[in-house]
Each structure stands twice: as C-alpha cells, then as structure tokens.
Amino acid sequence: MRMTCLLLLGLLAVSCRREDIRTVTIQVPGMKSPRCIERVVDAVARQQGVQRDKIIPDPVARNVVVTYDSMQLAVKNIEHAIADTGFQANEIPANESAREALPEECR
C-alpha cells in the first residue's frame, strides 16, 4: 500500500504542468502608427509570462499576436494591460485618462 501511494505521488509530480504556451490575437483598433504600435508592444512585453520575442503587431489588421504562458497570466490580463495604456483591446475599452495622454495619431 505504501509503495502504491509513493508511486502515485511520483506520477502526479511528473505529470504536473509547469507551463502552457498559447497564442492569441488581440484586436487593437487604435494601433494606427509606429508610435502606437510601440506603446502596445511595450505594454504587452511588461506582462509576466509573455514571450517577448513573439509579440507580432499587424498595423494593417490593427491587431497584435501574443504568445504567452497561460499558467502565469490570462488573455484578460494582456487585454487590460493594453487598455490601461489607452487602447481598446478586443471588447475591453481603453482607459480614458491614458487615452487622453496618447499622441494625437493614436486617439
């Protein structure tokens, strides 16, 4: 019985996921210029769990593709980081005071 318990504990320890890498596309309608893109990418890159080398902005489609570890943060965290910078992110509205502080071409 004791050996069975130890074996089960060992299997559980090995099978625990330490990371869950996912990729998401977030619509950012206000991402219109290089300055806007830079602000969005910076906001996303500051999030713990985001793979900084896999943040791909698309100014034509006005979205950003982000690869992240869902064991460290959720898509909503990324969306709120963008919104707190002054940009709408998917359905999350922009923080109005942050939006007012953006360069004119990003509003």
C-alpha positions in Angstrom: 0.0 0.0 0.0 2.8 2.4 0.9 4.6 1.7 -2.3 1.4 2.3 -4.3 1.0 5.7 -2.7 4.6 6.6 -3.4 4.2 5.6 -7.0 1.0 7.7 -7.4 2.7 10.7 -5.8 5.6 10.3 -8.2 3.4 10.1 -11.2 1.4 13.2 -10.1 4.6 15.2 -9.6 5.9 14.3 -13.1 2.6 15.0 -14.8 2.1 18.5 -13.3 2.3 21.1 -16.0 4.7 23.9 -15.4 3.8 25.9 -18.5 1.0 26.1 -21.0 2.1 28.1 -24.0 -0.7 29.7 -26.1 -1.0 32.2 -28.8 -3.8 34.8 -29.0 -4.7 37.6 -31.5 -6.0 40.8 -29.8 -7.7 43.4 -31.8 -6.4 46.9 -31.1 -8.3 49.4 -33.4 -6.3 52.4 -32.2 -3.0 50.9 -33.3 -2.5 53.2 -36.3 1.1 54.3 -36.4 4.6 53.2 -35.3 4.3 55.2 -32.1 1.0 53.5 -31.3 2.5 50.1 -32.1 5.5 50.8 -29.8 3.2 51.6 -26.9 1.0 48.5 -27.3 4.1 46.2 -27.7 5.7 47.8 -24.6 2.5 47.2 -22.5 2.3 43.6 -23.6 6.0 42.9 -23.1 5.8 44.1 -19.5 3.4 41.3 -18.6 5.0 38.3 -16.7 4.6 35.2 -18.9 4.6 36.9 -22.3 7.3 35.6 -24.7 8.7 39.0 -25.6 10.3 37.8 -28.9 6.9 36.5 -30.0 4.8 39.7 -29.9 3.8 40.4 -33.5 1.9 43.6 -34.2 0.0 43.9 -37.5 -0.8 47.6 -38.2 -2.8 46.8 -41.3 -5.2 44.4 -39.5 -4.8 46.5 -36.3 -4.1 43.6 -34.1 -1.3 42.1 -32.1 -0.4 38.4 -31.9 0.9 37.4 -28.5 2.5 34.1 -27.3 2.2 33.7 -23.6 2.2 31.1 -20.7 -1.4 30.7 -19.6 -0.1 29.3 -16.3 1.2 32.7 -15.5 -1.4 35.0 -16.9 -4.7 35.1 -18.8 -5.7 36.8 -22.0 -7.7 39.3 -19.9 -4.5 40.4 -18.2 -3.0 41.2 -21.6 -6.2 42.9 -22.8 -6.3 45.1 -19.6 -2.6 46.0 -19.9 -3.3 47.3 -23.4 -6.5 49.1 -22.2 -4.6 50.6 -19.3 -2.2 52.1 -21.9 -5.1 53.9 -23.6 -6.1 51.5 -26.4 -9.2 49.4 -26.8 -8.3 45.7 -26.7 -10.9 43.3 -28.1 -14.0 44.2 -26.1 -12.1 45.9 -23.2 -12.5 49.7 -23.5 -9.5 52.0 -23.3 -8.7 53.7 -20.0 -9.9 57.2 -20.9 -7.3 59.1 -18.9 -4.5 57.0 -20.5 -6.1 57.5 -23.9 -6.0 61.3 -23.5 -2.3 61.1 -22.8 -1.6 59.3 -26.1 -0.1 61.0 -29.1 -2.8 62.5 -31.3 -2.5 59.9 -34.0 -3.3 57.1 -31.5 -6.6 58.6 -30.2 
